[in-house]
């Protein structure tokens, strides 16, 4: 974690504080907790696993050829810190990778 307070922690703190102002915002915090819970329960896809593994290993660039079978990974890479280099042919991707290294 980055040290920030989650909405669940806010809700726990809210229950222990009797300040009227904080009670006023309780419904908004409860709604945020519900959204956070739904997002946490979302099943991970294979593309999520691949991209998270690449990020965990410190990958900066991905070279490859797009296509229907790998489009989900490329879609997921758009939301990541990894720079994607899409080529038209596998040999071009390999050459660019060698030149970039």
N, C-alpha and C positions, 0 to 999 in steps of 0.2 A: 504494500500500500504506500501511497505517497504522503501519509500523515494527515490527510484530510478527514473530516468527520463524515460518516455515511448518514444517510437519511434514517436508517434504523437506529443509529446511536442518538440522533436528534430526537427521535420519537421517545426513546427511553429516557433521555434527559427531560423531555417535555412532561412526561408522566410524573417526574419527581419534583417538578417546580410548580408552584401555585400562582405564578404571575399571570394575571388576566390577559396580557398582551400575547404571551406565548400560547396560552390556551386558545386564543382567537385563531391562530394559525395551525392548530392541530389537524384540522381536516385536510389542509394542503399537504402537511407532512405525511399523513396517513396515505394520501393518494400517491405521493412520491414513493413511499415504501412499497405500495402495491405494484407500481410500475417496475421498480427495481427487482422485486421478487419475480415477476413474470419474465423479465429479461434474464435473470439468473437461471431460471428453469428452462430456458430455450435450449434445445438440444444442439450440441456442436456438430457441425458438418465436417466432412473430410477436408474441405478447403480451409476451414478454421484451424484444424489440427496442423495442416501443412504450413500455413502462413505463420501461426504462432511458434511452431518449431523452428522455422527459418529465422524469425525475429529473435528467438531465445539464443540461437547459435551466432547471432551477430551478422547475419547476411545483409549486405548493403544493396546488392543488385541481383536481379533475376533476368537471365537471357533465355529466350525461348520462342516457340512458334505457337500462336494461339489457334484454337480449334474448339469445336463443340464439346469435346470430352474434357477439356481443361479450362473452359471459360469460367467456371465457378471459382477456380483458384485465382484467375486473373481479376475477376470482380472483387474478390476478397483482398487482393494485393493493392487495389486502389485505396483502401482504407488503412493501409499499413505504412510503415516508414520505409519500406523497401522500394527502391526504384526499379521499374520494370522496363526492359528493353525487348520489344517484340520484333522479331525478324520474320522474313518470308520463307526462309529455308533453314533446316537444322545445321547445315554446314556453315552458313553465315553466322548463326548464333555461336557455334563453337569457335570460329575464327575471332569474332568480336571478344568473346570471353578470354581467349588466349592473349589478344592484344591488350586488353584492359588489365590483365594481371601483372 
